[in-house]
Amino acid sequence: MFFNILSSVCIWGAALIVLLRLVSNSGIRLGLPDAIFADKGLHGGFETGRKDTAAVFGLALLFRLIVFALSILAIYIFRENKFSWQDLIGEYLKWDANNYQRIAIGGYSYHVENGTDFTTLAFFPLYPWLIRIVNIIFRNEILSGIIVSSLLYSGACCFLYKLMAIDYNRATTIRAIVFISVFPHSLFLGVMMNESTLLFTLCAGFYFIRRHNWPLVGIFGALAALSRLAGILLAIPAAVEWLEEYKILDRLRRKEIGEVWRLFYSKGLWIFLMLLGTGIYLYCNYKTTGDWFKFLEYQDRIWNNKSCYFGKGIQGIFANLVHDGKYTKFAMWLPAVVSVIFVTAALIYGLRRHKTMYSAFLVIYIIINTGLTWPISVARYMVCALPAFMILADFSERHKWSEHLLTASMAIAFGIYFVAYFMGRQIL
């Protein structure tokens, strides 16, 4: 009960501050000090060129290649079997990767359990569709999945670099890329999982939101919604930025209805394009089973996982850490606890220091991803809590002593969970 109450106070308190900031920055003064609503964490920006972006992409891809090589080394060291190349690649086919492979091979109707259950419907389609395209060349779904993940991770780093270059200095920007790369569960950004797909679409979406390129906001938002359920949350920062940038509430107060309507249909309406991604996924459910929301049934019946109040979900995570006597205490629940604490702390620290859209996204992202009755993958989900890493980078810029400590700690944990993943432990 303690963690339920504590998390509720923190998250709902943050949500109230975000709402007050949104109202104030949209043009309605609330009589509160201006310092409350200032973006104190912004250091100005810097110019980026094609060479810079290409260098970021190349270094990010090199990092993933090194991690891949180390995975092969780890398999050889910790396994006594003799491995062929196919066996080595097969070590990447773990947990949910099996379902992405099945979708890539034959769509949602390819794999059936118990004669009637199309259980792959619980997984979103964009990542396996990309695997299918790349597989035209490589003829191996697992290898194609690794390649897709690595390329999308590298592209995400480029968009993160360009996004932060608008408001932050170069050192803070580079630090954010490093933090998101060595975060312990960022190992999923280079395996056969869809984390890199969501991260790429979120980074691109946030960049175009910040640039106020609304057609591309809608397109990448739709792609994010096709990546995972949480992808549709990109609509939240988009709406916040639209309200603040064009002072919509102030225009409504001054009864400039015509101008508000013009801003809506020429710019804001593009945000609704994101619903296309969710609609396509729901249509996949309907086409396969005749039920638009069949995935919810599978999540509940097959994975014993359904929605609940986020405070209850967080309480459950802490309870499992204390009471679970298995190795899963450290494999699943410890990283989940640390991840929730990290993202919540970043949210609170960044409330008055960063743009409202980042805090608004984090509030809803935490609520959605912890509001589960069996939240075994929370640590993995927090890899895509993008603004948290931007805020952490700003924190370490202001507190220089923390940079090496944070980087070393995360890198060591990355190595531990990386090896454990390939040893078949429940790193989910």
VEXDREN-2710 file (C-alpha; in Angstrom, 1 decimal):
% VEXDREN-2710
k/r/px/py/pz
1/MET/0.0/0.0/0.0
2/PHE/2.9/2.4/0.8
3/PHE/4.3/2.3/-2.8
4/ASN/0.8/2.6/-4.2
5/ILE/0.2/5.8/-2.3
6/LEU/3.7/7.2/-2.8
7/SER/3.7/6.6/-6.6
8/SER/0.2/8.1/-6.8
9/VAL/1.3/11.3/-5.0
10/CYS/4.3/11.6/-7.2
11/ILE/2.6/10.9/-10.6
12/TRP/-0.6/12.8/-10.0
13/GLY/1.4/15.7/-8.5
14/ALA/3.5/15.8/-11.6
15/ALA/0.4/15.6/-13.8
16/LEU/-1.0/18.7/-12.0
17/ILE/2.1/20.7/-12.5
18/VAL/2.2/19.7/-16.2
19/LEU/-1.4/20.8/-16.5
20/LEU/-0.7/24.2/-14.9
21/ARG/2.3/24.7/-17.1
22/LEU/0.3/23.8/-20.2
23/VAL/-2.5/26.3/-19.3
24/SER/0.1/29.0/-18.5
25/ASN/2.2/28.5/-21.6
26/SER/-0.9/28.3/-23.8
27/GLY/-1.6/31.9/-22.9
28/ILE/-3.7/32.0/-19.7
29/ARG/-1.8/33.5/-16.8
30/LEU/-2.6/31.9/-13.5
31/GLY/-1.0/34.4/-11.2
32/LEU/1.9/32.1/-10.4
33/PRO/5.6/33.1/-10.6
34/ASP/7.0/33.0/-14.1
35/ALA/10.0/31.0/-12.8
36/ILE/7.7/28.0/-12.3
37/PHE/7.1/27.8/-16.0
38/ALA/10.6/28.5/-17.4
39/ASP/12.5/25.9/-19.2
40/LYS/15.5/26.1/-17.0
41/GLY/17.2/23.0/-18.4
42/LEU/17.7/24.4/-21.9
43/HIS/21.2/25.5/-22.7
44/GLY/20.6/26.8/-26.2
45/GLY/21.4/24.7/-29.2
46/PHE/24.1/24.0/-31.8
47/GLU/24.3/23.5/-35.5
48/THR/24.2/20.0/-36.9
49/GLY/25.3/19.0/-40.4
50/ARG/25.1/15.9/-42.5
51/LYS/28.6/14.8/-41.5
52/ASP/27.8/15.1/-37.8
53/THR/24.6/13.0/-38.3
54/ALA/26.4/10.4/-40.4
55/ALA/29.1/10.2/-37.7
56/VAL/26.4/9.5/-35.1
57/PHE/24.9/6.9/-37.2
58/GLY/28.2/5.2/-37.9
59/LEU/29.3/5.2/-34.3
60/ALA/25.9/3.9/-33.1
61/LEU/26.0/1.1/-35.7
62/LEU/29.6/0.3/-34.7
63/PHE/28.5/0.0/-31.1
64/ARG/25.8/-2.5/-32.1
65/LEU/28.3/-4.5/-34.1
66/ILE/30.7/-4.6/-31.1
67/VAL/27.9/-5.8/-28.9
68/PHE/26.9/-8.4/-31.4
69/ALA/30.5/-9.7/-31.5
70/LEU/30.6/-9.8/-27.7
71/SER/27.4/-11.8/-27.7
72/ILE/29.0/-14.4/-29.8
73/LEU/32.0/-14.4/-27.5
74/ALA/29.7/-14.8/-24.5
75/ILE/27.9/-17.7/-26.0
76/TYR/31.2/-19.5/-26.7
77/ILE/32.5/-18.8/-23.2
78/PHE/29.5/-19.8/-21.2
79/ARG/28.2/-22.7/-23.4
80/GLU/30.2/-25.9/-23.9
81/ASN/28.4/-26.9/-27.1
82/LYS/29.9/-26.6/-30.5
83/PHE/28.0/-23.9/-32.4
84/SER/27.5/-23.5/-36.1
85/TRP/26.7/-20.0/-37.5
86/GLN/23.0/-21.0/-37.6
87/ASP/23.2/-22.1/-34.0
88/LEU/24.7/-18.8/-32.9
89/ILE/22.1/-16.7/-34.7
90/GLY/19.5/-19.0/-33.2
91/GLU/20.5/-17.9/-29.7
92/TYR/18.8/-14.6/-30.5
93/LEU/15.5/-16.4/-30.9
94/LYS/14.3/-15.9/-27.3
95/TRP/11.0/-15.1/-25.6
96/ASP/8.9/-12.8/-27.7
97/ALA/11.3/-13.0/-30.6
98/ASN/9.6/-16.3/-31.6
99/ASN/6.3/-14.4/-32.2
100/TYR/8.0/-11.7/-34.3
101/GLN/9.6/-14.5/-36.4
102/ARG/6.2/-16.2/-36.9
103/ILE/4.5/-12.9/-38.0
104/ALA/7.4/-12.2/-40.4
105/ILE/7.1/-15.6/-41.9
106/GLY/3.4/-15.8/-42.5
107/GLY/1.5/-13.0/-40.9
108/TYR/-0.9/-13.3/-37.9
109/SER/-2.7/-16.4/-39.2
110/TYR/0.6/-18.4/-39.5
111/HIS/0.8/-19.6/-35.9
112/VAL/-2.2/-21.1/-34.1
113/GLU/-2.3/-22.5/-30.5
114/ASN/-5.0/-24.8/-29.2
115/GLY/-6.5/-25.0/-32.7
116/THR/-8.2/-21.5/-32.4
117/ASP/-5.8/-19.1/-30.7
118/PHE/-3.9/-16.7/-33.0
119/THR/-1.7/-15.6/-30.1
120/THR/0.7/-13.5/-32.2
121/LEU/-2.0/-10.9/-32.4
122/ALA/-0.7/-9.7/-29.0
123/PHE/2.3/-8.3/-30.9
124/PHE/2.3/-5.2/-33.1
125/PRO/3.1/-5.6/-36.8
126/LEU/5.6/-2.9/-37.9
127/TYR/8.7/-4.6/-36.7
128/PRO/7.9/-8.0/-38.3
129/TRP/6.8/-6.3/-41.5
130/LEU/10.3/-4.6/-41.7
131/ILE/11.9/-8.0/-41.0
132/ARG/10.0/-9.5/-43.9
133/ILE/11.3/-6.7/-46.3
134/VAL/14.9/-7.1/-45.2
135/ASN/14.6/-10.9/-45.3
136/ILE/14.2/-10.7/-49.1
137/ILE/17.9/-10.1/-49.1
138/PHE/19.2/-12.1/-46.2
139/ARG/16.9/-15.1/-46.2
140/ASN/17.0/-15.6/-42.5
141/GLU/14.4/-14.0/-40.2
142/ILE/16.6/-13.9/-37.1
143/LEU/19.5/-12.3/-38.9
144/SER/17.1/-9.9/-40.6
145/GLY/15.5/-9.0/-37.3
146/ILE/19.0/-8.2/-35.7
147/ILE/19.8/-6.0/-38.7
148/VAL/16.5/-4.2/-38.6
149/SER/16.9/-3.5/-34.8
150/SER/20.5/-2.3/-35.2
151/LEU/19.7/0.0/-38.1
152/LEU/16.7/1.5/-36.4
153/TYR/18.7/2.0/-33.1
154/SER/21.3/3.9/-35.1
155/GLY/18.6/6.0/-36.8
156/ALA/17.1/6.7/-33.5
157/CYS/20.4/8.0/-32.2
158/CYS/20.6/10.4/-35.2
159/PHE/17.1/11.8/-34.5
160/LEU/17.9/12.1/-30.8
161/TYR/21.0/14.0/-31.7
162/LYS/19.1/16.4/-34.1
163/LEU/16.3/16.8/-31.5
164/MET/18.5/17.8/-28.6
165/ALA/20.7/20.0/-30.8
166/ILE/17.7/22.4/-31.0
167/ASP/17.7/23.2/-27.2
168/TYR/20.8/21.6/-25.6
169/ASN/24.5/21.9/-25.9
170/ARG/26.6/19.2/-27.7
171/ALA/28.0/17.7/-24.5
172/THR/24.5/17.1/-23.1
173/THR/23.3/15.7/-26.4
174/ILE/26.1/13.2/-26.7
175/ARG/25.7/12.2/-23.0
176/ALA/22.0/11.4/-23.6
177/ILE/22.9/9.1/-26.5
178/VAL/25.5/7.3/-24.4
179/PHE/23.0/6.9/-21.5
180/ILE/20.3/5.4/-23.6
181/SER/22.9/3.1/-25.3
182/VAL/24.3/1.6/-22.1
183/PHE/21.1/1.5/-20.1
184/PRO/21.0/-2.1/-18.8
185/HIS/17.9/-3.2/-20.8
186/SER/19.0/-1.4/-23.9
187/LEU/20.4/-4.8/-24.9
188/PHE/16.9/-5.2/-26.5
189/LEU/17.7/-2.5/-29.0
190/GLY/20.0/-4.9/-30.8
191/VAL/18.2/-8.2/-30.5
192/MET/15.1/-9.6/-32.2
193/MET/12.6/-7.4/-30.4
194/ASN/10.7/-4.3/-31.4
195/GLU/12.1/-1.8/-28.9
196/SER/14.3/-0.2/-31.5
197/THR/11.3/0.3/-33.8
198/LEU/9.4/2.2/-31.1
199/LEU/12.5/4.2/-30.1
200/PHE/13.2/5.2/-33.7
201/THR/9.6/6.4/-34.3
202/LEU/9.5/8.2/-31.0
203/CYS/12.8/10.0/-31.6
204/ALA/11.7/11.0/-35.1
205/GLY/8.3/12.0/-33.9
206/PHE/9.6/14.2/-31.1
207/TYR/12.1/15.8/-33.5
208/PHE/9.3/16.8/-36.0
209/ILE/7.1/17.9/-33.1
210/ARG/9.9/20.2/-32.0
211/ARG/10.4/21.4/-35.6
212/HIS/6.6/21.9/-35.9
213/ASN/6.5/19.8/-39.1
214/TRP/3.0/18.5/-38.5
215/PRO/2.6/16.2/-41.5
216/LEU/5.7/14.2/-40.5
217/VAL/4.5/14.3/-36.9
218/GLY/1.4/12.5/-38.0
219/ILE/3.3/10.0/-40.2
220/PHE/5.8/9.0/-37.6
221/GLY/3.1/9.0/-34.9
222/ALA/1.2/6.5/-37.0
223/LEU/4.3/4.4/-37.3
224/ALA/4.9/4.6/-33.6
225/ALA/1.3/3.4/-33.0
226/LEU/2.1/0.4/-35.3
227/SER/5.2/-0.4/-33.2
228/ARG/3.5/-0.8/-29.8
229/LEU/0.5/0.2/-27.9
230/ALA/2.4/3.0/-26.2
231/GLY/3.3/4.5/-29.5
232/ILE/0.0/6.3/-29.7
233/LEU/1.1/8.3/-26.7
234/LEU/3.2/10.5/-29.1
235/ALA/-0.1/12.3/-29.6
236/ILE/0.2/13.7/-26.1
237/PRO/3.4/15.8/-26.6
238/ALA/2.3/16.7/-30.1
239/ALA/-1.0/18.2/-28.7
240/VAL/0.9/19.9/-25.8
241/GLU/3.3/21.5/-28.2
242/TRP/0.5/22.6/-30.6
243/LEU/-1.4/24.2/-27.7
244/GLU/1.7/26.0/-26.4
245/GLU/3.3/27.1/-29.6
246/TYR/0.2/28.8/-31.0
247/LYS/-1.2/30.0/-27.6
248/ILE/-4.5/28.2/-28.4
249/LEU/-6.1/28.8/-25.0
250/ASP/-5.3/32.5/-25.2
251/ARG/-6.8/32.7/-28.7
252/LEU/-9.9/31.0/-27.4
253/ARG/-10.1/33.4/-24.5
254/ARG/-9.9/36.3/-27.0
255/LYS/-12.6/34.6/-29.1
256/GLU/-10.3/34.2/-32.1
257/ILE/-12.3/31.2/-33.2
258/GLY/-11.5/31.5/-36.9
259/GLU/-7.7/31.6/-36.2
260/VAL/-7.9/28.6/-33.9
261/TRP/-9.9/26.7/-36.5
262/ARG/-7.3/27.5/-39.1
263/LEU/-4.5/26.3/-36.8
264/PHE/-6.4/23.2/-36.2
265/TYR/-7.1/22.0/-39.7
266/SER/-3.7/23.2/-41.1
267/LYS/-1.5/21.9/-38.3
268/GLY/-3.3/20.2/-35.4
269/LEU/-5.4/17.9/-37.5
270/TRP/-2.3/16.0/-38.6
271/ILE/-2.0/14.7/-35.0
272/PHE/-5.1/12.6/-35.6
273/LEU/-3.2/10.7/-38.4
274/MET/-1.6/8.7/-35.6
275/LEU/-4.9/6.9/-35.1
276/LEU/-4.3/5.3/-38.5
277/GLY/-1.5/3.2/-37.0
278/THR/-3.8/1.9/-34.2
279/GLY/-6.6/1.4/-36.7
280/ILE/-4.4/-0.8/-38.9
281/TYR/-3.4/-3.0/-35.9
282/LEU/-7.0/-3.4/-34.8
283/TYR/-8.0/-4.3/-38.3
284/CYS/-5.3/-7.0/-38.3
285/ASN/-7.2/-8.4/-35.2
286/TYR/-10.5/-8.2/-37.0
287/LYS/-9.3/-9.7/-40.2
288/THR/-7.7/-12.7/-38.4
289/THR/-10.4/-13.4/-35.8
290/GLY/-13.4/-11.2/-36.5
291/ASP/-12.8/-9.3/-33.2
292/TRP/-11.2/-5.9/-33.3
293/PHE/-9.9/-6.2/-29.7
294/LYS/-8.9/-9.9/-29.7
295/PHE/-5.4/-9.1/-28.5
296/LEU/-6.8/-8.0/-25.1
297/GLU/-8.3/-11.4/-24.6
298/TYR/-4.9/-13.1/-25.4
299/GLN/-3.1/-10.7/-23.1
300/ASP/-5.4/-11.7/-20.2
301/ARG/-6.0/-15.4/-20.9
302/ILE/-2.5/-16.4/-22.3
303/TRP/-0.2/-14.0/-20.5
304/ASN/-2.4/-13.4/-17.4
305/ASN/-1.8/-9.7/-17.9
306/LYS/-4.5/-7.0/-17.9
307/SER/-4.8/-3.3/-17.1
308/CYS/-5.0/-2.0/-13.5
309/TYR/-4.4/1.2/-11.6
310/PHE/-0.7/2.1/-12.0
311/GLY/-0.2/2.5/-8.3
312/LYS/-1.4/-1.1/-7.8
313/GLY/1.0/-2.2/-10.6
314/ILE/4.0/-0.4/-9.0
315/GLN/3.0/-1.9/-5.6
316/GLY/3.1/-5.3/-7.2
317/ILE/6.6/-4.8/-8.6
318/PHE/8.0/-3.9/-5.2
319/ALA/6.1/-6.8/-3.6
320/ASN/7.6/-9.3/-6.1
321/LEU/11.1/-7.9/-5.4
322/VAL/10.6/-8.6/-1.7
323/HIS/8.7/-11.9/-1.8
324/ASP/9.9/-13.7/-4.9
325/GLY/12.5/-16.2/-3.7
326/LYS/13.6/-17.2/-7.2
327/TYR/16.4/-15.8/-9.3
328/THR/13.7/-13.8/-11.1
329/LYS/13.9/-11.4/-8.1
330/PHE/17.1/-10.1/-9.6
331/ALA/16.4/-11.0/-13.3
332/MET/13.0/-9.2/-13.5
333/TRP/11.9/-7.3/-10.4
334/LEU/15.1/-5.5/-9.4
335/PRO/15.6/-3.9/-12.8
336/ALA/11.9/-3.1/-12.9
337/VAL/12.1/-1.3/-9.6
338/VAL/15.2/0.6/-10.5
339/SER/13.7/1.6/-13.9
340/VAL/10.5/2.9/-12.3
341/ILE/12.4/4.9/-9.7
342/PHE/14.8/6.3/-12.4
343/VAL/12.0/7.4/-14.8
344/THR/9.8/8.9/-12.0
345/ALA/12.8/10.7/-10.5
346/ALA/13.6/12.1/-14.0
347/LEU/10.0/13.2/-14.4
348/ILE/10.1/15.1/-11.1
349/TYR/13.5/16.6/-11.7
350/GLY/12.6/17.8/-15.2
351/LEU/9.2/19.3/-14.4
352/ARG/10.5/22.9/-14.2
353/ARG/13.6/22.5/-16.3
354/HIS/12.4/21.1/-19.6
355/LYS/9.7/21.6/-22.1
356/THR/6.2/20.6/-21.0
357/MET/5.8/18.1/-23.8
358/TYR/8.5/15.9/-22.3
359/SER/7.0/15.8/-18.9
360/ALA/3.5/15.2/-20.3
361/PHE/4.8/12.2/-22.2
362/LEU/6.6/10.7/-19.2
363/VAL/3.5/11.1/-16.9
364/ILE/1.3/9.1/-19.3
365/TYR/4.1/6.7/-20.3
366/ILE/4.7/5.7/-16.7
367/ILE/0.9/5.3/-16.0
368/ILE/0.4/3.1/-19.1
369/ASN/3.4/0.9/-18.7
370/THR/3.1/0.2/-15.0
371/GLY/-0.7/-0.2/-14.9
372/LEU/-0.5/-3.9/-15.5
373/THR/-1.3/-6.9/-13.3
374/TRP/1.8/-8.8/-14.3
375/PRO/4.4/-6.1/-15.3
376/ILE/7.3/-8.4/-16.0
377/SER/8.7/-6.2/-18.9
378/VAL/8.6/-2.8/-17.2
379/ALA/12.4/-2.4/-17.3
380/ARG/12.4/-3.1/-21.1
381/TYR/9.6/-0.7/-21.7
382/MET/11.5/2.1/-19.9
383/VAL/14.2/1.9/-22.5
384/CYS/11.8/3.9/-24.7
385/ALA/11.0/6.5/-22.0
386/LEU/13.0/8.9/-24.2
387/PRO/12.7/12.2/-22.2
388/ALA/14.0/10.5/-19.1
389/PHE/17.4/10.0/-20.7
390/MET/17.4/13.6/-22.0
391/ILE/16.7/14.8/-18.4
392/LEU/19.4/12.5/-17.0
393/ALA/21.9/14.0/-19.4
394/ASP/21.0/17.5/-18.3
395/PHE/21.4/16.4/-14.7
396/SER/24.9/15.0/-15.3
397/GLU/25.8/18.2/-17.2
398/ARG/24.9/20.2/-14.1
399/HIS/26.5/17.7/-11.7
400/LYS/29.7/16.7/-13.4
401/TRP/30.6/14.2/-10.7
402/SER/27.7/12.0/-11.7
403/GLU/28.6/11.4/-15.4
404/HIS/31.2/8.7/-15.0
405/LEU/29.4/7.1/-12.1
406/LEU/26.2/6.8/-14.0
407/THR/27.9/5.6/-17.2
408/ALA/30.0/3.0/-15.5
409/SER/27.1/1.7/-13.3
410/MET/24.8/1.3/-16.3
411/ALA/27.5/-0.3/-18.5
412/ILE/28.3/-2.9/-15.9
413/ALA/24.7/-3.8/-15.4
414/PHE/24.2/-3.9/-19.2
415/GLY/27.0/-6.5/-19.4
416/ILE/25.5/-8.6/-16.6
417/TYR/22.0/-8.6/-18.1
418/PHE/23.3/-9.0/-21.6
419/VAL/25.1/-12.2/-20.7
420/ALA/22.1/-13.5/-18.6
421/TYR/19.8/-12.9/-21.6
422/PHE/21.8/-15.3/-23.7
423/MET/22.1/-17.8/-20.9
424/GLY/18.3/-18.2/-21.0
425/ARG/17.5/-16.2/-17.8
426/GLN/14.2/-14.4/-17.7
427/ILE/15.4/-11.1/-18.9
428/LEU/12.1/-9.9/-20.4
END
